Amino acid sequence: MTLTLIGGMILQNYVRPGTIIIFLHTVPDAFITASRILSQTYYKTATIVSFVVSLLVWMYFRNAMMPLITRACYNNLVYTGELTEYQMAPNILVFFLHCLCFMHAYWIILLWNMLLSGLRAGDTDDKQRNTAALDVKK
């Protein structure tokens, strides 16, 4: 969905919103990657601290800033003049932005559940990697 958004923003010459969306996705990904790397080490306290920082960065960029950008795009991505008959194209991009905001809300719930289960059980292994390994064994 993100690639469709970025491609659509470029094709419709809405490069500024596309650049902001890329930035809002890249910063939290760096923290999540650091947390996943630490989860493969013996430094469990550092893993938990890194994951909490990742959650906070994720919540700020993807769950606080992304809806603001979506709202701004909803208000400002409007064709004028002879291009008004093509207004459906920016509307589709704004729809994808809304879908992405809902997906971010779902993912933050999953991430908080991972943190809580990690704190309860002390398990900091990557659950996604473990489920993929179980599927292969079946």
N, CA, C and O atoms as CSV, one atom per row, in Angstrom:
chain,resi,resn,atom,element,x,y,z
A,1,MET,N,N,0.824,-1.182,0.000
A,1,MET,CA,C,0.000,0.000,0.000
A,1,MET,C,C,0.872,1.252,0.000
A,1,MET,O,O,0.571,2.234,-0.678
A,2,THR,N,N,1.953,1.201,0.767
A,2,THR,CA,C,2.843,2.355,0.816
A,2,THR,C,C,3.497,2.591,-0.543
A,2,THR,O,O,3.628,3.734,-0.981
A,3,LEU,N,N,3.903,1.524,-1.202
A,3,LEU,CA,C,4.510,1.688,-2.525
A,3,LEU,C,C,3.520,2.260,-3.526
A,3,LEU,O,O,3.896,3.077,-4.367
A,4,THR,N,N,2.265,1.846,-3.451
A,4,THR,CA,C,1.238,2.408,-4.319
A,4,THR,C,C,1.048,3.895,-4.034
A,4,THR,O,O,0.891,4.701,-4.950
A,5,LEU,N,N,1.067,4.239,-2.757
A,5,LEU,CA,C,0.944,5.649,-2.392
A,5,LEU,C,C,2.104,6.477,-2.933
A,5,LEU,O,O,1.898,7.538,-3.522
A,6,ILE,N,N,3.306,5.993,-2.732
A,6,ILE,CA,C,4.474,6.743,-3.178
A,6,ILE,C,C,4.480,6.857,-4.703
A,6,ILE,O,O,4.725,7.934,-5.248
A,7,GLY,N,N,4.211,5.750,-5.383
A,7,GLY,CA,C,4.148,5.789,-6.847
A,7,GLY,C,C,3.066,6.729,-7.343
A,7,GLY,O,O,3.292,7.494,-8.281
A,8,GLY,N,N,1.888,6.683,-6.724
A,8,GLY,CA,C,0.799,7.571,-7.114
A,8,GLY,C,C,1.112,9.024,-6.851
A,8,GLY,O,O,0.754,9.894,-7.646
A,9,MET,N,N,1.780,9.298,-5.741
A,9,MET,CA,C,2.153,10.681,-5.436
A,9,MET,C,C,3.157,11.195,-6.469
A,9,MET,O,O,3.088,12.352,-6.883
A,10,ILE,N,N,4.081,10.339,-6.881
A,10,ILE,CA,C,5.063,10.762,-7.885
A,10,ILE,C,C,4.381,10.970,-9.233
A,10,ILE,O,O,4.629,11.972,-9.904
A,11,LEU,N,N,3.520,10.029,-9.636
A,11,LEU,CA,C,2.852,10.147,-10.925
A,11,LEU,C,C,1.942,11.371,-11.012
A,11,LEU,O,O,1.762,11.946,-12.085
A,12,GLN,N,N,1.373,11.762,-9.873
A,12,GLN,CA,C,0.476,12.918,-9.880
A,12,GLN,C,C,1.179,14.210,-9.473
A,12,GLN,O,O,0.537,15.242,-9.279
A,13,ASN,N,N,2.496,14.143,-9.346
A,13,ASN,CA,C,3.320,15.300,-9.004
A,13,ASN,C,C,3.005,15.856,-7.612
A,13,ASN,O,O,3.076,17.065,-7.388
A,14,TYR,N,N,2.662,14.981,-6.699
A,14,TYR,CA,C,2.516,15.338,-5.292
A,14,TYR,C,C,3.737,14.803,-4.545
A,14,TYR,O,O,3.621,13.934,-3.680
A,15,VAL,N,N,4.905,15.336,-4.893
A,15,VAL,CA,C,6.160,14.811,-4.364
A,15,VAL,C,C,6.326,15.171,-2.887
A,15,VAL,O,O,6.846,14.363,-2.118
A,16,ARG,N,N,5.904,16.343,-2.481
A,16,ARG,CA,C,6.081,16.744,-1.084
A,16,ARG,C,C,5.350,15.827,-0.108
A,16,ARG,O,O,5.965,15.373,0.857
A,17,PRO,N,N,4.063,15.531,-0.313
A,17,PRO,CA,C,3.423,14.578,0.615
A,17,PRO,C,C,4.062,13.193,0.562
A,17,PRO,O,O,4.178,12.527,1.591
A,18,GLY,N,N,4.476,12.756,-0.618
A,18,GLY,CA,C,5.133,11.456,-0.738
A,18,GLY,C,C,6.435,11.404,0.040
A,18,GLY,O,O,6.748,10.394,0.670
A,19,THR,N,N,7.199,12.497,-0.002
A,19,THR,CA,C,8.458,12.558,0.732
A,19,THR,C,C,8.216,12.515,2.230
A,19,THR,O,O,8.953,11.853,2.960
A,20,ILE,N,N,7.199,13.208,2.689
A,20,ILE,CA,C,6.878,13.198,4.114
A,20,ILE,C,C,6.445,11.799,4.554
A,20,ILE,O,O,6.811,11.349,5.639
A,21,ILE,N,N,5.680,11.121,3.727
A,21,ILE,CA,C,5.246,9.762,4.054
A,21,ILE,C,C,6.442,8.822,4.140
A,21,ILE,O,O,6.503,7.975,5.031
A,22,ILE,N,N,7.392,8.966,3.220
A,22,ILE,CA,C,8.606,8.147,3.279
A,22,ILE,C,C,9.361,8.417,4.576
A,22,ILE,O,O,9.814,7.484,5.239
A,23,PHE,N,N,9.496,9.685,4.938
A,23,PHE,CA,C,10.197,10.041,6.174
A,23,PHE,C,C,9.487,9.461,7.393
A,23,PHE,O,O,10.134,8.918,8.289
A,24,LEU,N,N,8.160,9.572,7.431
A,24,LEU,CA,C,7.395,9.070,8.575
A,24,LEU,C,C,7.491,7.549,8.711
A,24,LEU,O,O,7.296,7.015,9.802
A,25,HIS,N,N,7.787,6.855,7.626
A,25,HIS,CA,C,7.936,5.405,7.695
A,25,HIS,C,C,9.375,4.978,7.971
A,25,HIS,O,O,9.599,3.930,8.577
A,26,THR,N,N,10.332,5.756,7.545
A,26,THR,CA,C,11.733,5.364,7.669
A,26,THR,C,C,12.261,5.502,9.091
A,26,THR,O,O,12.973,4.618,9.566
A,27,VAL,N,N,11.934,6.575,9.770
A,27,VAL,CA,C,12.477,6.807,11.109
A,27,VAL,C,C,12.069,5.698,12.081
A,27,VAL,O,O,12.949,5.145,12.741
A,28,PRO,N,N,10.791,5.340,12.207
A,28,PRO,CA,C,10.454,4.242,13.128
A,28,PRO,C,C,11.042,2.896,12.697
A,28,PRO,O,O,11.361,2.065,13.547
A,29,ASP,N,N,11.188,2.675,11.399
A,29,ASP,CA,C,11.762,1.413,10.926
A,29,ASP,C,C,13.193,1.231,11.412
A,29,ASP,O,O,13.603,0.108,11.706
A,30,ALA,N,N,13.956,2.308,11.501
A,30,ALA,CA,C,15.330,2.208,11.987
A,30,ALA,C,C,15.348,1.738,13.445
A,30,ALA,O,O,16.177,0.909,13.820
A,31,PHE,N,N,14.445,2.261,14.255
A,31,PHE,CA,C,14.391,1.858,15.662
A,31,PHE,C,C,13.888,0.425,15.816
A,31,PHE,O,O,14.393,-0.327,16.649
A,32,ILE,N,N,12.909,0.056,15.026
A,32,ILE,CA,C,12.397,-1.320,15.077
A,32,ILE,C,C,13.481,-2.305,14.665
A,32,ILE,O,O,13.608,-3.374,15.263
A,33,THR,N,N,14.256,-1.957,13.656
A,33,THR,CA,C,15.339,-2.835,13.213
A,33,THR,C,C,16.389,-2.998,14.307
A,33,THR,O,O,16.874,-4.105,14.541
A,34,ALA,N,N,16.739,-1.913,14.972
A,34,ALA,CA,C,17.695,-1.999,16.081
A,34,ALA,C,C,17.153,-2.903,17.186
A,34,ALA,O,O,17.901,-3.687,17.772
A,35,SER,N,N,15.883,-2.797,17.465
A,35,SER,CA,C,15.265,-3.647,18.485
A,35,SER,C,C,15.280,-5.116,18.069
A,35,SER,O,O,15.532,-5.993,18.895
A,36,ARG,N,N,15.015,-5.382,16.801
A,36,ARG,CA,C,15.047,-6.774,16.318
A,36,ARG,C,C,16.461,-7.346,16.370
A,36,ARG,O,O,16.643,-8.528,16.662
A,37,ILE,N,N,17.451,-6.520,16.091
A,37,ILE,CA,C,18.840,-6.977,16.182
A,37,ILE,C,C,19.175,-7.313,17.630
A,37,ILE,O,O,19.767,-8.355,17.908
A,38,LEU,N,N,18.794,-6.425,18.556
A,38,LEU,CA,C,19.071,-6.681,19.972
A,38,LEU,C,C,18.329,-7.914,20.488
A,38,LEU,O,O,18.800,-8.570,21.417
A,39,SER,N,N,17.180,-8.234,19.900
A,39,SER,CA,C,16.425,-9.402,20.372
A,39,SER,C,C,17.166,-10.702,20.115
A,39,SER,O,O,16.836,-11.727,20.710
A,40,GLN,N,N,18.161,-10.676,19.242
A,40,GLN,CA,C,18.943,-11.870,18.937
A,40,GLN,C,C,20.218,-11.966,19.778
A,40,GLN,O,O,21.056,-12.836,19.541
A,41,THR,N,N,20.363,-11.080,20.751
A,41,THR,CA,C,21.534,-11.085,21.613
A,41,THR,C,C,21.137,-11.523,23.019
A,41,THR,O,O,19.978,-11.839,23.286
A,42,TYR,N,N,22.115,-11.534,23.901
A,42,TYR,CA,C,21.855,-11.891,25.301
A,42,TYR,C,C,21.523,-10.678,26.161
A,42,TYR,O,O,21.309,-10.823,27.364
A,43,TYR,N,N,21.475,-9.503,25.578
A,43,TYR,CA,C,21.212,-8.265,26.311
A,43,TYR,C,C,19.706,-8.005,26.371
A,43,TYR,O,O,19.180,-7.187,25.616
A,44,LYS,N,N,19.026,-8.699,27.265
A,44,LYS,CA,C,17.559,-8.634,27.320
A,44,LYS,C,C,17.063,-7.282,27.818
A,44,LYS,O,O,16.051,-6.785,27.324
A,45,THR,N,N,17.750,-6.673,28.786
A,45,THR,CA,C,17.329,-5.361,29.279
A,45,THR,C,C,17.457,-4.311,28.174
A,45,THR,O,O,16.570,-3.478,27.991
A,46,ALA,N,N,18.557,-4.361,27.450
A,46,ALA,CA,C,18.741,-3.423,26.336
A,46,ALA,C,C,17.688,-3.650,25.256
A,46,ALA,O,O,17.231,-2.706,24.613
A,47,THR,N,N,17.310,-4.908,25.065
A,47,THR,CA,C,16.270,-5.215,24.079
A,47,THR,C,C,14.944,-4.592,24.479
A,47,THR,O,O,14.260,-3.996,23.647
A,48,ILE,N,N,14.580,-4.725,25.739
A,48,ILE,CA,C,13.301,-4.177,26.212
A,48,ILE,C,C,13.315,-2.648,26.147
A,48,ILE,O,O,12.335,-2.035,25.725
A,49,VAL,N,N,14.420,-2.037,26.561
A,49,VAL,CA,C,14.521,-0.569,26.492
A,49,VAL,C,C,14.440,-0.104,25.037
A,49,VAL,O,O,13.744,0.862,24.723
A,50,SER,N,N,15.146,-0.791,24.170
A,50,SER,CA,C,15.119,-0.450,22.752
A,50,SER,C,C,13.715,-0.605,22.174
A,50,SER,O,O,13.278,0.209,21.360
A,51,PHE,N,N,13.020,-1.644,22.594
A,51,PHE,CA,C,11.668,-1.867,22.086
A,51,PHE,C,C,10.705,-0.796,22.584
A,51,PHE,O,O,9.830,-0.359,21.836
A,52,VAL,N,N,10.852,-0.369,23.832
A,52,VAL,CA,C,9.995,0.700,24.363
A,52,VAL,C,C,10.257,2.004,23.609
A,52,VAL,O,O,9.319,2.723,23.265
A,53,VAL,N,N,11.527,2.310,23.355
A,53,VAL,CA,C,11.856,3.506,22.575
A,53,VAL,C,C,11.272,3.385,21.168
A,53,VAL,O,O,10.752,4.358,20.622
A,54,SER,N,N,11.360,2.194,20.588
A,54,SER,CA,C,10.783,1.961,19.259
A,54,SER,C,C,9.278,2.216,19.254
A,54,SER,O,O,8.740,2.829,18.332
A,55,LEU,N,N,8.611,1.735,20.297
A,55,LEU,CA,C,7.161,1.956,20.390
A,55,LEU,C,C,6.826,3.440,20.480
A,55,LEU,O,O,5.893,3.911,19.831
A,56,LEU,N,N,7.580,4.167,21.278
A,56,LEU,CA,C,7.311,5.598,21.423
A,56,LEU,C,C,7.555,6.351,20.121
A,56,LEU,O,O,6.772,7.224,19.747
A,57,VAL,N,N,8.643,6.010,19.433
A,57,VAL,CA,C,8.932,6.647,18.148
A,57,VAL,C,C,7.860,6.277,17.132
A,57,VAL,O,O,7.392,7.128,16.376
A,58,TRP,N,N,7.473,4.996,17.119
A,58,TRP,CA,C,6.412,4.529,16.209
A,58,TRP,C,C,5.125,5.308,16.470
A,58,TRP,O,O,4.498,5.808,15.536
A,59,MET,N,N,4.733,5.410,17.736
A,59,MET,CA,C,3.477,6.085,18.063
A,59,MET,C,C,3.513,7.551,17.629
A,59,MET,O,O,2.516,8.079,17.136
A,60,TYR,N,N,4.656,8.205,17.810
A,60,TYR,CA,C,4.726,9.612,17.426
A,60,TYR,C,C,4.642,9.782,15.917
A,60,TYR,O,O,3.827,10.557,15.418
A,61,PHE,N,N,5.486,9.056,15.195
A,61,PHE,CA,C,5.569,9.265,13.752
A,61,PHE,C,C,4.376,8.664,13.002
A,61,PHE,O,O,3.797,9.313,12.131
A,62,ARG,N,N,4.012,7.434,13.341
A,62,ARG,CA,C,2.990,6.750,12.549
A,62,ARG,C,C,1.577,6.899,13.093
A,62,ARG,O,O,0.615,6.851,12.328
A,63,ASN,N,N,1.439,7.078,14.400
A,63,ASN,CA,C,0.091,7.173,14.956
A,63,ASN,C,C,-0.308,8.590,15.332
A,63,ASN,O,O,-1.487,8.845,15.576
A,64,ALA,N,N,0.627,9.505,15.384
A,64,ALA,CA,C,0.286,10.900,15.671
A,64,ALA,C,C,0.492,11.783,14.434
A,64,ALA,O,O,-0.399,12.545,14.059
A,65,MET,N,N,1.657,11.679,13.810
A,65,MET,CA,C,1.954,12.547,12.671
A,65,MET,C,C,1.263,12.095,11.380
A,65,MET,O,O,0.815,12.929,10.593
A,66,MET,N,N,1.177,10.796,11.163
A,66,MET,CA,C,0.578,10.287,9.917
A,66,MET,C,C,-0.890,10.709,9.762
A,66,MET,O,O,-1.282,11.111,8.666
A,67,PRO,N,N,-1.716,10.634,10.817
A,67,PRO,CA,C,-3.082,11.150,10.648
A,67,PRO,C,C,-3.133,12.651,10.343
A,67,PRO,O,O,-4.029,13.111,9.633
A,68,LEU,N,N,-2.179,13.410,10.875
A,68,LEU,CA,C,-2.145,14.845,10.558
A,68,LEU,C,C,-1.819,15.071,9.083
A,68,LEU,O,O,-2.416,15.929,8.433
A,69,ILE,N,N,-0.877,14.300,8.565
A,69,ILE,CA,C,-0.540,14.401,7.139
A,69,ILE,C,C,-1.728,13.951,6.292
A,69,ILE,O,O,-2.025,14.549,5.258
A,70,THR,N,N,-2.403,12.896,6.737
A,70,THR,CA,C,-3.576,12.409,6.011
A,70,THR,C,C,-4.655,13.483,5.961
A,70,THR,O,O,-5.279,13.694,4.921
A,71,ARG,N,N,-4.868,14.147,7.063
A,71,ARG,CA,C,-5.863,15.226,7.106
A,71,ARG,C,C,-5.478,16.375,6.172
A,71,ARG,O,O,-6.323,16.922,5.463
A,72,ALA,N,N,-4.189,16.734,6.181
A,72,ALA,CA,C,-3.721,17.807,5.299
A,72,ALA,C,C,-3.881,17.411,3.835
A,72,ALA,O,O,-4.258,18.239,3.006
A,73,CYS,N,N,-3.598,16.159,3.517
A,73,CYS,CA,C,-3.780,15.691,2.133
A,73,CYS,C,C,-5.252,15.691,1.753
A,73,CYS,O,O,-5.605,16.034,0.625
A,74,TYR,N,N,-6.113,15.308,2.690
A,74,TYR,CA,C,-7.555,15.312,2.437
A,74,TYR,C,C,-8.036,16.726,2.085
A,74,TYR,O,O,-8.886,16.905,1.212
A,75,ASN,N,N,-7.486,17.714,2.771
A,75,ASN,CA,C,-7.904,19.101,2.551
A,75,ASN,C,C,-7.231,19.749,1.343
A,75,ASN,O,O,-7.818,20.636,0.723
A,76,ASN,N,N,-6.013,19.328,0.995
A,76,ASN,CA,C,-5.231,20.088,0.022
A,76,ASN,C,C,-4.947,19.391,-1.304
A,76,ASN,O,O,-4.561,20.062,-2.262
A,77,LEU,N,N,-5.121,18.081,-1.401
A,77,LEU,CA,C,-4.860,17.405,-2.673
A,77,LEU,C,C,-6.095,17.518,-3.566
A,77,LEU,O,O,-6.893,16.589,-3.682
A,78,VAL,N,N,-6.220,18.670,-4.181
A,78,VAL,CA,C,-7.396,18.966,-4.995
A,78,VAL,C,C,-6.926,19.494,-6.339
A,78,VAL,O,O,-6.129,20.430,-6.411
A,79,TYR,N,N,-7.427,18.886,-7.391
A,79,TYR,CA,C,-7.163,19.406,-8.735
A,79,TYR,C,C,-8.102,20.576,-9.004
A,79,TYR,O,O,-9.266,20.560,-8.604
A,80,THR,N,N,-7.580,21.589,-9.687
A,80,THR,CA,C,-8.394,22.748,-10.034
A,80,THR,C,C,-8.385,22.938,-11.546
A,80,THR,O,O,-7.598,22.324,-12.267
A,81,GLY,N,N,-9.254,23.778,-11.986
A,81,GLY,CA,C,-9.303,24.126,-13.407
A,81,GLY,C,C,-9.734,22.962,-14.267
A,81,GLY,O,O,-10.693,22.256,-13.955
A,82,GLU,N,N,-9.007,22.773,-15.359
A,82,GLU,CA,C,-9.392,21.729,-16.320
A,82,GLU,C,C,-9.095,20.319,-15.816
A,82,GLU,O,O,-9.493,19.346,-16.456
A,83,LEU,N,N,-8.413,20.190,-14.697
A,83,LEU,CA,C,-8.084,18.865,-14.160
A,83,LEU,C,C,-9.122,18.334,-13.161
A,83,LEU,O,O,-8.946,17.242,-12.623
A,84,THR,N,N,-10.191,19.082,-12.908
A,84,THR,CA,C,-11.172,18.646,-11.908
A,84,THR,C,C,-11.827,17.316,-12.270
A,84,THR,O,O,-12.280,16.592,-11.383
A,85,GLU,N,N,-11.882,16.986,-13.548
A,85,GLU,CA,C,-12.484,15.706,-13.929
A,85,GLU,C,C,-11.627,14.519,-13.511
A,85,GLU,O,O,-12.095,13.381,-13.525
A,86,TYR,N,N,-10.359,14.777,-13.133
A,86,TYR,CA,C,-9.458,13.713,-12.696
A,86,TYR,C,C,-9.289,13.687,-11.174
A,86,TYR,O,O,-8.337,13.092,-10.670
A,87,GLN,N,N,-10.190,14.317,-10.452
A,87,GLN,CA,C,-10.091,14.412,-8.998
A,87,GLN,C,C,-10.139,13.046,-8.315
A,87,GLN,O,O,-9.719,12.926,-7.164
A,88,MET,N,N,-10.636,12.022,-8.991
A,88,MET,CA,C,-10.714,10.695,-8.393
A,88,MET,C,C,-9.325,10.157,-8.038
A,88,MET,O,O,-9.187,9.431,-7.053
A,89,ALA,N,N,-8.302,10.495,-8.815
A,89,ALA,CA,C,-6.948,9.990,-8.561
A,89,ALA,C,C,-6.410,10.453,-7.201
A,89,ALA,O,O,-5.957,9.606,-6.431
A,90,PRO,N,N,-6.435,11.757,-6.861
A,90,PRO,CA,C,-6.005,12.149,-5.510
A,90,PRO,C,C,-6.916,11.577,-4.420
A,90,PRO,O,O,-6.453,11.279,-3.319
A,91,ASN,N,N,-8.199,11.425,-4.721
A,91,ASN,CA,C,-9.107,10.850,-3.725
A,91,ASN,C,C,-8.739,9.408,-3.393
A,91,ASN,O,O,-8.860,8.981,-2.245
A,92,ILE,N,N,-8.292,8.660,-4.395
A,92,ILE,CA,C,-7.850,7.282,-4.159
A,92,ILE,C,C,-6.611,7.279,-3.271
A,92,ILE,O,O,-6.494,6.451,-2.367
A,93,LEU,N,N,-5.685,8.202,-3.527
A,93,LEU,CA,C,-4.492,8.281,-2.681
A,93,LEU,C,C,-4.847,8.629,-1.243
A,93,LEU,O,O,-4.267,8.074,-0.311
A,94,VAL,N,N,-5.780,9.527,-1.058
A,94,VAL,CA,C,-6.201,9.888,0.299
A,94,VAL,C,C,-6.891,8.696,0.970
A,94,VAL,O,O,-6.728,8.488,2.172
A,95,PHE,N,N,-7.650,7.920,0.215
A,95,PHE,CA,C,-8.257,6.704,0.761
A,95,PHE,C,C,-7.182,5.731,1.234
A,95,PHE,O,O,-7.301,5.150,2.313
A,96,PHE,N,N,-6.125,5.549,0.426
A,96,PHE,CA,C,-5.025,4.672,0.836
A,96,PHE,C,C,-4.327,5.204,2.081
A,96,PHE,O,O,-3.900,4.426,2.933
A,97,LEU,N,N,-4.206,6.520,2.192
A,97,LEU,CA,C,-3.618,7.099,3.403
A,97,LEU,C,C,-4.459,6.767,4.631
A,97,LEU,O,O,-3.921,6.440,5.690
A,98,HIS,N,N,-5.775,6.852,4.486
A,98,HIS,CA,C,-6.650,6.487,5.608
A,98,HIS,C,C,-6.496,5.010,5.967
A,98,HIS,O,O,-6.436,4.661,7.146
A,99,CYS,N,N,-6.433,4.158,4.973
A,99,CYS,CA,C,-6.230,2.719,5.231
A,99,CYS,C,C,-4.916,2.482,5.948
A,99,CYS,O,O,-4.841,1.658,6.860
A,100,LEU,N,N,-3.880,3.199,5.543
A,100,LEU,CA,C,-2.581,3.053,6.182
A,100,LEU,C,C,-2.628,3.507,7.641
A,100,LEU,O,O,-1.977,2.907,8.496
A,101,CYS,N,N,-3.381,4.544,7.927
A,101,CYS,CA,C,-3.534,4.984,9.318
A,101,CYS,C,C,-4.215,3.909,10.164
A,101,CYS,O,O,-3.824,3.682,11.309
A,102,PHE,N,N,-5.225,3.249,9.611
A,102,PHE,CA,C,-5.877,2.165,10.347
A,102,PHE,C,C,-4.941,0.987,10.542
A,102,PHE,O,O,-4.962,0.344,11.592
A,103,MET,N,N,-4.122,0.699,9.543
A,103,MET,CA,C,-3.149,-0.382,9.688
A,103,MET,C,C,-2.118,-0.048,10.765
A,103,MET,O,O,-1.706,-0.932,11.516
A,104,HIS,N,N,-1.703,1.196,10.849
A,104,HIS,CA,C,-0.758,1.596,11.893
A,104,HIS,C,C,-1.385,1.440,13.275
A,104,HIS,O,O,-0.708,1.025,14.216
A,105,ALA,N,N,-2.658,1.765,13.407
A,105,ALA,CA,C,-3.336,1.579,14.695
A,105,ALA,C,C,-3.374,0.095,15.074
A,105,ALA,O,O,-3.155,-0.256,16.233
A,106,TYR,N,N,-3.648,-0.761,14.110
A,106,TYR,CA,C,-3.652,-2.204,14.365
A,106,TYR,C,C,-2.265,-2.698,14.765
A,106,TYR,O,O,-2.121,-3.484,15.701
A,107,TRP,N,N,-1.243,-2.226,14.046
A,107,TRP,CA,C,0.118,-2.665,14.335
A,107,TRP,C,C,0.594,-2.195,15.693
A,107,TRP,O,O,1.331,-2.921,16.360
A,108,ILE,N,N,0.196,-0.994,16.132
A,108,ILE,CA,C,0.655,-0.525,17.443
A,108,ILE,C,C,0.048,-1.386,18.544
A,108,ILE,O,O,0.678,-1.615,19.576
A,109,ILE,N,N,-1.168,-1.860,18.325
A,109,ILE,CA,C,-1.767,-2.793,19.303
A,109,ILE,C,C,-0.954,-4.083,19.355
A,109,ILE,O,O,-0.686,-4.606,20.436
A,110,LEU,N,N,-0.566,-4.591,18.202
A,110,LEU,CA,C,0.262,-5.798,18.177
A,110,LEU,C,C,1.610,-5.569,18.861
A,110,LEU,O,O,2.090,-6.431,19.598
A,111,LEU,N,N,2.209,-4.426,18.621
A,111,LEU,CA,C,3.502,-4.137,19.242
A,111,LEU,C,C,3.386,-4.014,20.755
A,111,LEU,O,O,4.261,-4.490,21.478
A,112,TRP,N,N,2.317,-3.379,21.248
A,112,TRP,CA,C,2.113,-3.288,22.701
A,112,TRP,C,C,1.884,-4.673,23.296
A,112,TRP,O,O,2.360,-4.954,24.396
A,113,ASN,N,N,1.167,-5.540,22.591
A,113,ASN,CA,C,0.989,-6.910,23.074
A,113,ASN,C,C,2.313,-7.656,23.127
A,113,ASN,O,O,2.545,-8.438,24.050
A,114,MET,N,N,3.188,-7.424,22.145
A,114,MET,CA,C,4.513,-8.036,22.177
A,114,MET,C,C,5.298,-7.563,23.391
A,114,MET,O,O,5.970,-8.359,24.046
A,115,LEU,N,N,5.217,-6.264,23.695
A,115,LEU,CA,C,5.928,-5.727,24.850
A,115,LEU,C,C,5.396,-6.339,26.136
A,115,LEU,O,O,6.171,-6.758,26.997
A,116,LEU,N,N,4.083,-6.391,26.267
A,116,LEU,CA,C,3.500,-6.943,27.492
A,116,LEU,C,C,3.837,-8.414,27.671
A,116,LEU,O,O,4.143,-8.846,28.782
A,117,SER,N,N,3.786,-9.184,26.603
A,117,SER,CA,C,4.138,-10.597,26.728
A,117,SER,C,C,5.625,-10.748,27.014
A,117,SER,O,O,6.021,-11.670,27.727
A,118,GLY,N,N,6.448,-9.870,26.479
A,118,GLY,CA,C,7.876,-9.903,26.772
A,118,GLY,C,C,8.170,-9.571,28.218
A,118,GLY,O,O,9.050,-10.174,28.833
A,119,LEU,N,N,7.435,-8.611,28.767
A,119,LEU,CA,C,7.639,-8.250,30.173
A,119,LEU,C,C,7.117,-9.334,31.114
A,119,LEU,O,O,7.728,-9.602,32.148
A,120,ARG,N,N,6.005,-9.950,30.764
A,120,ARG,CA,C,5.433,-11.018,31.605
A,120,ARG,C,C,6.290,-12.279,31.584
A,120,ARG,O,O,6.623,-12.830,32.633
A,121,ALA,N,N,6.640,-12.724,30.400
A,121,ALA,CA,C,7.329,-14.009,30.268
A,121,ALA,C,C,8.843,-13.854,30.204
A,121,ALA,O,O,9.565,-14.841,30.347
A,122,GLY,N,N,9.337,-12.637,29.992
A,122,GLY,CA,C,10.766,-12.440,29.854
A,122,GLY,C,C,11.299,-12.914,28.519
A,122,GLY,O,O,12.510,-13.024,28.332
A,123,ASP,N,N,10.410,-13.193,27.599
A,123,ASP,CA,C,10.797,-13.704,26.290
A,123,ASP,C,C,10.930,-12.538,25.321
A,123,ASP,O,O,9.966,-11.807,25.093
A,124,THR,N,N,12.123,-12.360,24.746
A,124,THR,CA,C,12.343,-11.249,23.818
A,124,THR,C,C,12.640,-11.748,22.414
A,124,THR,O,O,13.170,-10.996,21.596
A,125,ASP,N,N,12.314,-12.984,22.119
A,125,ASP,CA,C,12.539,-13.504,20.778
A,125,ASP,C,C,11.556,-12.898,19.804
A,125,ASP,O,O,10.470,-12.463,20.187
A,126,ASP,N,N,11.941,-12.873,18.554
A,126,ASP,CA,C,11.115,-12.335,17.480
A,126,ASP,C,C,10.002,-13.338,17.172
A,126,ASP,O,O,10.273,-14.411,16.634
A,127,LYS,N,N,8.767,-13.005,17.503
A,127,LYS,CA,C,7.637,-13.921,17.316
A,127,LYS,C,C,7.362,-14.188,15.854
A,127,LYS,O,O,6.979,-15.300,15.493
A,128,GLN,N,N,7.548,-13.199,15.007
A,128,GLN,CA,C,7.290,-13.370,13.581
A,128,GLN,C,C,8.232,-14.412,12.994
A,128,GLN,O,O,7.815,-15.255,12.200
A,129,ARG,N,N,9.473,-14.356,13.375
A,129,ARG,CA,C,10.456,-15.308,12.875
A,129,ARG,C,C,10.130,-16.709,13.378
A,129,ARG,O,O,10.276,-17.681,12.638
A,130,ASN,N,N,9.688,-16.821,14.635
A,130,ASN,CA,C,9.374,-18.130,15.201
A,130,ASN,C,C,8.154,-18.761,14.543
A,130,ASN,O,O,8.145,-19.972,14.323
A,131,THR,N,N,7.137,-17.992,14.227
A,131,THR,CA,C,5.956,-18.565,13.584
A,131,THR,C,C,6.264,-19.008,12.160
A,131,THR,O,O,5.706,-19.997,11.685
A,132,ALA,N,N,7.136,-18.293,11.483
A,132,ALA,CA,C,7.517,-18.692,10.129
A,132,ALA,C,C,8.278,-20.022,10.169
A,132,ALA,O,O,8.116,-20.865,9.287
A,133,ALA,N,N,9.106,-20.196,11.197
A,133,ALA,CA,C,9.852,-21.451,11.328
A,133,ALA,C,C,8.901,-22.615,11.626
A,133,ALA,O,O,9.116,-23.728,11.146
A,134,LEU,N,N,7.859,-22.365,12.411
A,134,LEU,CA,C,6.894,-23.427,12.722
A,134,LEU,C,C,6.115,-23.825,11.495
A,134,LEU,O,O,5.795,-25.001,11.324
A,135,ASP,N,N,5.795,-22.857,10.620
A,135,ASP,CA,C,5.050,-23.179,9.405
A,135,ASP,C,C,5.859,-24.084,8.479
A,135,ASP,O,O,5.299,-24.946,7.802
A,136,VAL,N,N,7.162,-23.886,8.452
A,136,VAL,CA,C,8.005,-24.698,7.584
A,136,VAL,C,C,8.092,-26.130,8.103
A,136,VAL,O,O,8.141,-27.071,7.311
A,137,LYS,N,N,8.111,-26.305,9.425
A,137,LYS,CA,C,8.215,-27.646,10.014
A,137,LYS,C,C,6.979,-28.488,9.791
A,137,LYS,O,O,7.065,-29.716,9.753
A,138,LYS,N,N,5.830,-27.850,9.643
A,138,LYS,CA,C,4.579,-28.592,9.447
A,138,LYS,C,C,4.569,-29.219,8.129
A,138,LYS,O,O,3.601,-29.891,7.772
